[in-house]
């Protein structure tokens, strides 16, 4: 919903990006990247049908399970997307956020544990070329890595230690 763009619109604009000669990542989806017939699947099928080049898949992922199981859930999703497209993956945003009726965040300790576990896991996946934490400006228990732009949160310290 952020770009509010249909698959057809994205495909019609793709030649402009392709003409740059740069390496191209797919449009990023926040969910359903592994879903047959989903937005990304329709885009990738349309790109293939038109002979367009897509060099890697970009994804967002937000886990709503704040337990240790979240690391495995992220890994399963990435594996399913890789199995579907067989292209390198850039995870351009990820964090733990529950987007139900009222947005909820885990505690800083839960977020930090997920940062540590997920970065260790991501570093073992040969098809994941890049990943980046989704960091809102920190206001407490959220995804922020720093308060006031300079002081690392517990999650920020974990992310810095992982890099």
N, C-alpha and C positions, 0 to 999 in steps of 0.2 A: 503494500500500500504506500510505501514512501515515495517511490518513483511514480506510482499510479500509472503504469505503462502496461499496455497489453503485450502479449508475446509478438503479435504482428507488428506493433510499433517498434519494439526492440529489434526485431529482425530487419525491418526496413531501414533502421538507422545503423545497423552493424557495419555495412560497407564503409561508412565514414571512419569508424575505428580501425577497421582492417587496413584502410589505405595508409595508415601511419606506419605500417611495417613493424610495429612493436608487437611484443608478445601480448596476447589477449586472454584475459580471464572472463569467464561467463558472467552474466549478471548475478549478483548475490541474492540468494533467497534465505529467509530467516527460518524456514522449516519446509519439509516436504521435498528436499533435494533428491531423495531416493524414491519418490513416489511415481509410479508409472502414470502418465497422463497429467502430472502436476505441471506447474508453471515452468520449472527448469527443464523438465522432460520435453515439454512441447517446444521450448526454445531450442534445445539441443537437437531435436528431431528436425525442426525447421531449418536450423543452421546447416545440418548435414544435407538436407534435401536441396538447399540452395548452393551447396559447395563452399560454405563459409568456414573459416578457420576459427576454432576455439582451442587455445593451447592448454588451459587449465581451468578447473572449476573453483569458483569462489563461493564460500558459504558463510552463513552466520549460524550460531547455535546458542540457544539459551535453555539451560536445564532447570526444571522446576522441582526436581528431587534434590534436596539439600544433603542427602546422605552420601556415604562413600561410594554408593552405586553409580553416582553421576559420571564418574570417570569412565566406567564401562559403557554407560549409555552413550556418551559422546563417541567413544571408540567404535561402537556398533554402528552408529549413524555414519561416521566417516567411512567405515569399511563398506557399508551398503552403497554409499554414493560412489566410492571408487569402483566397486564391483559393477555398478550400472554403466559408468562412462569410461573407465580405464584411462583416466587423465590425472595428472598431479592435482593436488588440492591446496588451496590457500584458505585457511580458516580466518577470515578477515575481522570477525567479531565473535567473541564467545564469553560467557559468564553464567553464573547461576542467578536467574530471575524468574519468579513465578508471575506470569502475566494474567492470572485470573482476575476476576472483577476488581480487586484492589491489588495493585502491584506489590509483591512481597519480595524481600531479600533475605538471604541467610545471614547468620551472624558473621562477624569478621573472622572468627576462628573457622567456621565452616567454609567460608569463601577462601581463606588462606589454605586450608587443607585441600580444597579442590584445585587451587592454583598449583600447588606442589604436585599432587597426583596427576593432574591433566598435563602439565608440562613434561613430566617424566614420560608419560604415555605417548604424547605427541612426538617427542624426540625419537621414539622407536619406530614410528611409522614411515617407511621409506617414501611413500607417495604424498606425504604432507610436506610441502616445500616451505610454507610460511604459516605463522599463526600470530594473532594479536588479541590481547585481552580487550574486552569492551569496558572502558573505564569512564564512567560518568564522573563529574566533579564530586568528590566525597562529601557527604553530609551525614555520615554515620554508617549504619549498616546498609551498604549498597555495593556497587561494583567498583567504586573509586579506589585508585591505587595511591593517591596522595591527598592530603588535606592541605589547604592553603597553597597548593601548587608545589610545596617543597617537602612536606613531612610525610613519609611513607605510612600508609595504613598497614595493618597486619597482612592484608592481601597484597599490598604493594611491596612489602618487604619480601614476601614469598616469591612474587613474580621477579623481582630484581635478583634474588638468590638463584632462581632457576635459569636466568639468562646468563 
